[in-house]
Amino acid sequence: MISIQPNFYPYSSIAKGVYILDQHLRKDIYDCCILDERDYVSTLMSYIRLFLRNSQLVKGLFSFQSQILNSNLEKTIGCDALILFRAKNAVKVCMFEAKYPRLYKENNYSWDYVTSSNKAHFHDQLIRQNKWSSEVGIWELFINDHVPGFPLKGFDKYGSTCIWHQDAYQYTKEKAESIYHHKPKYLVWNNKKLQECIEQLPYNPLNIEDVLISILIGKMGKAIPVIGNSLVTIKSSEEESINIPVGSKINRDDFMSLWETTGINNFLVVELESISFTLDRDF
């Protein structure tokens, strides 16, 4: 449900550029220059902002990275970062959650865990993400600390490896049901389960370039109308709604309000030239 005018090729260069940045970060992870997924996401979002700021394809660029960490804040969506692409009177919202499973340095590392509320952390994040997946393009990003170029089955050789949210959600749901016989249990992920999930996917390996191409010039993510030239509203399957500022006068207070609502620490709003997203008829 998306049309691109005059053609899609220039926008594939945005996706390619972001993938190149991700490859540089893969090298930084291998060299121990980046500590964890929070550091990775923050650096990646900063690099993307700087890269797009110099792109002739981008009309406007607004970003915010929260430096405030509130451990008591329950994340509404279960993602680390939000990137919003605006094309004229419509936007596509995409989000991702990053995990650092330490595939090379510590293959048995417990990157998922049971929380104090007796829930598996990543499984719970996937459940929260799923409520928004009909309107938002969501993917899970797995940081690979192997030396760039290392051939690991199902994983991208040079950057991070991605899984579309719906596939990760389906895996965690079915795996939990098969283990616990349909009782309300949560699946604790580990590297063995991650490898199993990735290897069964028809599209592996999937990298961030593939993801962004599918969003910018494909059918992933829903085109949503801009309200009053300054706001877009996304709705969950449970009738929750979140307002996201997209106008030219975005300020820190707008983003702080969004952060308090969602718990997402990294935001990037990008306005694109010479491209249009076709709105679905239900709008």
PAMI-677378 format. One record per residue (C-alpha): x, y, z. Coordinates in nm, 3 decimals. Layout:
N
@px = X py = Y pz = Z
...
END
This chain:
283
@px = 0.000 py = 0.000 pz = 0.000
@px = 0.287 py = 0.238 pz = -0.076
@px = 0.375 py = 0.438 pz = -0.384
@px = 0.708 py = 0.604 pz = -0.445
@px = 0.753 py = 0.898 pz = -0.682
@px = 0.947 py = 0.949 pz = -0.899
@px = 1.141 py = 0.629 pz = -0.822
@px = 1.273 py = 0.435 pz = -0.528
@px = 1.645 py = 0.423 pz = -0.605
@px = 1.760 py = 0.733 pz = -0.411
@px = 1.593 py = 0.607 pz = -0.095
@px = 1.773 py = 0.276 pz = -0.115
@px = 2.090 py = 0.482 pz = -0.066
@px = 1.958 py = 0.590 pz = 0.275
@px = 1.914 py = 0.226 pz = 0.371
@px = 2.259 py = 0.138 pz = 0.236
@px = 2.419 py = 0.428 pz = 0.424
@px = 2.265 py = 0.321 pz = 0.755
@px = 2.385 py = -0.036 pz = 0.696
@px = 2.740 py = 0.092 pz = 0.641
@px = 2.718 py = 0.275 pz = 0.975
@px = 2.600 py = -0.047 pz = 1.137
@px = 2.903 py = -0.226 pz = 0.993
@px = 3.134 py = 0.031 pz = 1.154
@px = 2.961 py = -0.030 pz = 1.486
@px = 3.009 py = -0.406 pz = 1.443
@px = 3.383 py = -0.338 pz = 1.425
@px = 3.360 py = -0.115 pz = 1.733
@px = 3.181 py = -0.392 pz = 1.924
@px = 3.450 py = -0.640 pz = 1.824
@px = 3.721 py = -0.395 pz = 1.936
@px = 3.539 py = -0.340 pz = 2.270
@px = 3.484 py = 0.030 pz = 2.194
@px = 3.112 py = -0.009 pz = 2.268
@px = 3.002 py = -0.159 pz = 2.597
@px = 2.641 py = -0.270 pz = 2.565
@px = 2.320 py = -0.242 pz = 2.364
@px = 2.232 py = 0.097 pz = 2.515
@px = 2.566 py = 0.236 pz = 2.401
@px = 2.519 py = 0.071 pz = 2.061
@px = 2.171 py = 0.215 pz = 2.002
@px = 2.268 py = 0.564 pz = 2.116
@px = 2.574 py = 0.565 pz = 1.889
@px = 2.385 py = 0.423 pz = 1.593
@px = 2.108 py = 0.682 pz = 1.622
@px = 2.365 py = 0.963 pz = 1.649
@px = 2.548 py = 0.835 pz = 1.340
@px = 2.221 py = 0.808 pz = 1.146
@px = 2.134 py = 1.166 pz = 1.238
@px = 2.471 py = 1.296 pz = 1.119
@px = 2.453 py = 1.090 pz = 0.799
@px = 2.101 py = 1.204 pz = 0.709
@px = 2.176 py = 1.566 pz = 0.797
@px = 2.410 py = 1.576 pz = 0.497
@px = 2.173 py = 1.392 pz = 0.264
@px = 2.005 py = 1.584 pz = -0.019
@px = 1.709 py = 1.350 pz = 0.016
@px = 1.621 py = 1.483 pz = 0.359
@px = 1.421 py = 1.803 pz = 0.397
@px = 1.411 py = 1.830 pz = 0.774
@px = 1.566 py = 1.639 pz = 1.059
@px = 1.461 py = 1.645 pz = 1.423
@px = 1.605 py = 1.419 pz = 1.689
@px = 1.621 py = 1.373 pz = 2.061
@px = 1.804 py = 1.132 pz = 2.286
@px = 1.692 py = 1.121 pz = 2.645
@px = 1.970 py = 1.129 pz = 2.902
@px = 1.727 py = 1.061 pz = 3.185
@px = 1.694 py = 0.703 pz = 3.299
@px = 1.404 py = 0.616 pz = 3.526
@px = 1.419 py = 0.255 pz = 3.641
@px = 1.062 py = 0.277 pz = 3.769
@px = 0.924 py = 0.369 pz = 3.429
@px = 0.742 py = 0.083 pz = 3.262
@px = 0.801 py = 0.093 pz = 2.890
@px = 0.471 py = 0.099 pz = 2.708
@px = 0.603 py = -0.035 pz = 2.379
@px = 0.909 py = -0.239 pz = 2.470
@px = 1.153 py = -0.081 pz = 2.222
@px = 1.478 py = 0.114 pz = 2.244
@px = 1.436 py = 0.352 pz = 1.952
@px = 1.180 py = 0.515 pz = 1.725
@px = 1.246 py = 0.642 pz = 1.373
@px = 0.967 py = 0.829 pz = 1.199
@px = 0.982 py = 0.897 pz = 0.825
@px = 0.756 py = 1.177 pz = 0.707
@px = 0.665 py = 1.213 pz = 0.340
@px = 0.434 py = 1.511 pz = 0.279
@px = 0.108 py = 1.447 pz = 0.466
@px = 0.182 py = 1.094 pz = 0.584
@px = 0.437 py = 0.913 pz = 0.799
@px = 0.569 py = 0.567 pz = 0.861
@px = 0.668 py = 0.490 pz = 1.218
@px = 0.928 py = 0.224 pz = 1.287
@px = 1.078 py = 0.100 pz = 1.611
@px = 1.336 py = -0.154 pz = 1.717
@px = 1.464 py = -0.328 pz = 2.026
@px = 1.835 py = -0.411 pz = 2.043
@px = 1.990 py = -0.710 pz = 2.218
@px = 2.357 py = -0.795 pz = 2.267
@px = 2.380 py = -1.175 pz = 2.304
@px = 2.763 py = -1.181 pz = 2.303
@px = 2.781 py = -1.456 pz = 2.043
@px = 3.161 py = -1.446 pz = 2.034
@px = 3.289 py = -1.320 pz = 2.368
@px = 3.052 py = -1.516 pz = 2.593
@px = 2.826 py = -1.751 pz = 2.400
@px = 2.642 py = -1.873 pz = 2.711
@px = 2.573 py = -1.518 pz = 2.828
@px = 2.225 py = -1.477 pz = 2.983
@px = 2.100 py = -1.174 pz = 2.791
@px = 1.738 py = -1.252 pz = 2.878
@px = 1.614 py = -1.299 pz = 3.233
@px = 1.313 py = -1.338 pz = 3.461
@px = 1.202 py = -1.006 pz = 3.610
@px = 1.084 py = -0.935 pz = 3.963
@px = 0.726 py = -0.964 pz = 3.837
@px = 0.801 py = -1.323 pz = 3.726
@px = 0.809 py = -1.245 pz = 3.355
@px = 1.078 py = -1.319 pz = 3.100
@px = 1.204 py = -0.975 pz = 2.998
@px = 1.232 py = -1.018 pz = 2.620
@px = 0.916 py = -1.227 pz = 2.593
@px = 0.728 py = -0.951 pz = 2.776
@px = 0.877 py = -0.686 pz = 2.546
@px = 0.757 py = -0.882 pz = 2.243
@px = 0.406 py = -0.900 pz = 2.387
@px = 0.401 py = -0.524 pz = 2.445
@px = 0.538 py = -0.456 pz = 2.097
@px = 0.276 py = -0.676 pz = 1.937
@px = -0.007 py = -0.447 pz = 2.045
@px = 0.135 py = -0.178 pz = 1.814
@px = 0.256 py = -0.396 pz = 1.526
@px = -0.043 py = -0.336 pz = 1.298
@px = 0.054 py = 0.032 pz = 1.263
@px = 0.427 py = 0.037 pz = 1.334
@px = 0.712 py = -0.136 pz = 1.152
@px = 0.894 py = -0.316 pz = 1.435
@px = 1.206 py = -0.529 pz = 1.427
@px = 1.442 py = -0.689 pz = 1.678
@px = 1.811 py = -0.608 pz = 1.627
@px = 2.077 py = -0.850 pz = 1.749
@px = 2.429 py = -0.714 pz = 1.785
@px = 2.700 py = -0.949 pz = 1.662
@px = 3.042 py = -0.923 pz = 1.828
@px = 3.219 py = -1.165 pz = 1.593
@px = 3.486 py = -1.010 pz = 1.373
@px = 3.319 py = -0.854 pz = 1.065
@px = 3.300 py = -1.110 pz = 0.786
@px = 3.276 py = -1.410 pz = 1.018
@px = 3.031 py = -1.665 pz = 0.869
@px = 2.772 py = -1.752 pz = 1.134
@px = 2.474 py = -1.944 pz = 0.999
@px = 2.167 py = -1.724 pz = 0.960
@px = 2.346 py = -1.407 pz = 1.072
@px = 2.457 py = -1.112 pz = 0.862
@px = 2.832 py = -1.131 pz = 0.796
@px = 2.913 py = -0.761 pz = 0.836
@px = 2.654 py = -0.587 pz = 1.054
@px = 2.387 py = -0.668 pz = 1.309
@px = 2.115 py = -0.922 pz = 1.236
@px = 1.745 py = -0.836 pz = 1.240
@px = 1.423 py = -1.031 pz = 1.290
@px = 1.086 py = -0.882 pz = 1.202
@px = 0.884 py = -0.846 pz = 1.520
@px = 0.599 py = -1.068 pz = 1.407
@px = 0.836 py = -1.360 pz = 1.349
@px = 1.006 py = -1.321 pz = 1.688
@px = 0.666 py = -1.289 pz = 1.854
@px = 0.532 py = -1.599 pz = 1.680
@px = 0.841 py = -1.796 pz = 1.781
@px = 0.828 py = -1.695 pz = 2.148
@px = 0.454 py = -1.760 pz = 2.169
@px = 0.464 py = -2.104 pz = 2.006
@px = 0.780 py = -2.210 pz = 2.190
@px = 0.635 py = -2.114 pz = 2.528
@px = 0.313 py = -2.301 pz = 2.453
@px = 0.499 py = -2.615 pz = 2.342
@px = 0.715 py = -2.616 pz = 2.655
@px = 0.450 py = -2.526 pz = 2.911
@px = 0.147 py = -2.691 pz = 2.746
@px = -0.054 py = -2.373 pz = 2.697
@px = -0.012 py = -2.253 pz = 3.055
@px = 0.053 py = -1.877 pz = 3.090
@px = 0.432 py = -1.906 pz = 3.101
@px = 0.704 py = -1.689 pz = 2.955
@px = 0.991 py = -1.804 pz = 2.737
@px = 1.339 py = -1.707 pz = 2.852
@px = 1.552 py = -1.661 pz = 2.541
@px = 1.917 py = -1.762 pz = 2.506
@px = 2.160 py = -1.793 pz = 2.217
@px = 2.045 py = -2.144 pz = 2.130
@px = 1.683 py = -2.027 pz = 2.097
@px = 1.794 py = -1.719 pz = 1.903
@px = 1.988 py = -1.936 pz = 1.659
@px = 1.689 py = -2.168 pz = 1.620
@px = 1.453 py = -1.877 pz = 1.556
@px = 1.680 py = -1.721 pz = 1.295
@px = 1.759 py = -2.043 pz = 1.109
@px = 1.390 py = -2.122 pz = 1.053
@px = 1.318 py = -1.785 pz = 0.892
@px = 1.277 py = -1.777 pz = 0.512
@px = 1.463 py = -1.446 pz = 0.479
@px = 1.775 py = -1.496 pz = 0.688
@px = 2.005 py = -1.318 pz = 0.709
@px = 1.817 py = -0.989 pz = 0.742
@px = 2.017 py = -0.670 pz = 0.802
@px = 1.917 py = -0.313 pz = 0.874
@px = 1.944 py = -0.217 pz = 0.505
@px = 1.686 py = -0.481 pz = 0.416
@px = 1.460 py = -0.356 pz = 0.695
@px = 1.470 py = 0.010 pz = 0.591
@px = 1.415 py = -0.072 pz = 0.224
@px = 1.106 py = -0.273 pz = 0.320
@px = 0.976 py = 0.028 pz = 0.515
@px = 1.068 py = 0.308 pz = 0.274
@px = 0.981 py = 0.140 pz = -0.054
@px = 0.794 py = -0.171 pz = 0.055
@px = 0.487 py = -0.270 pz = 0.250
@px = 0.627 py = -0.287 pz = 0.602
@px = 0.482 py = -0.023 pz = 0.832
@px = 0.152 py = 0.155 pz = 0.783
@px = 0.118 py = 0.499 pz = 0.626
@px = -0.050 py = 0.721 pz = 0.886
@px = -0.188 py = 1.072 pz = 0.824
@px = -0.036 py = 1.378 pz = 0.988
@px = -0.284 py = 1.574 pz = 1.199
@px = -0.266 py = 1.954 pz = 1.171
@px = 0.082 py = 1.936 pz = 1.019
@px = 0.232 py = 1.866 pz = 1.360
@px = 0.108 py = 1.539 pz = 1.508
@px = 0.061 py = 1.173 pz = 1.425
@px = -0.133 py = 0.926 pz = 1.636
@px = -0.060 py = 0.554 pz = 1.657
@px = -0.313 py = 0.316 pz = 1.808
@px = -0.272 py = -0.023 pz = 1.970
@px = -0.491 py = -0.330 pz = 1.937
@px = -0.619 py = -0.249 pz = 2.287
@px = -0.739 py = 0.098 pz = 2.186
@px = -0.445 py = 0.278 pz = 2.347
@px = -0.309 py = 0.575 pz = 2.156
@px = 0.018 py = 0.769 pz = 2.150
@px = 0.066 py = 1.111 pz = 1.993
@px = 0.402 py = 1.169 pz = 1.826
@px = 0.516 py = 1.523 pz = 1.734
@px = 0.625 py = 1.560 pz = 1.370
@px = 0.598 py = 1.933 pz = 1.296
@px = 0.869 py = 2.186 pz = 1.228
@px = 0.854 py = 2.326 pz = 1.581
@px = 0.933 py = 2.012 pz = 1.776
@px = 1.098 py = 2.095 pz = 2.106
@px = 1.250 py = 1.907 pz = 2.399
@px = 0.928 py = 1.922 pz = 2.599
@px = 0.742 py = 1.741 pz = 2.320
@px = 0.994 py = 1.461 pz = 2.320
@px = 1.007 py = 1.444 pz = 2.700
@px = 0.631 py = 1.396 pz = 2.703
@px = 0.665 py = 1.116 pz = 2.449
@px = 0.946 py = 0.957 pz = 2.650
@px = 0.736 py = 0.965 pz = 2.967
@px = 0.454 py = 0.793 pz = 2.779
@px = 0.655 py = 0.523 pz = 2.601
@px = 0.988 py = 0.485 pz = 2.781
@px = 1.170 py = 0.501 pz = 2.445
@px = 1.499 py = 0.687 pz = 2.487
@px = 1.598 py = 0.750 pz = 2.125
@px = 1.384 py = 0.939 pz = 1.873
@px = 1.453 py = 1.046 pz = 1.518
@px = 1.203 py = 1.226 pz = 1.293
@px = 1.303 py = 1.253 pz = 0.927
@px = 1.117 py = 1.451 pz = 0.660
@px = 1.182 py = 1.318 pz = 0.309
@px = 1.180 py = 1.499 pz = -0.025
@px = 1.005 py = 1.379 pz = -0.343
@px = 0.843 py = 1.074 pz = -0.192
@px = 0.484 py = 0.994 pz = -0.095
@px = 0.323 py = 0.727 pz = 0.119
@px = -0.025 py = 0.624 pz = 0.006
@px = -0.271 py = 0.630 pz = 0.295
@px = -0.487 py = 0.326 pz = 0.357
@px = -0.856 py = 0.369 pz = 0.284
@px = -0.961 py = 0.335 pz = 0.647
@px = -0.814 py = 0.683 pz = 0.703
END
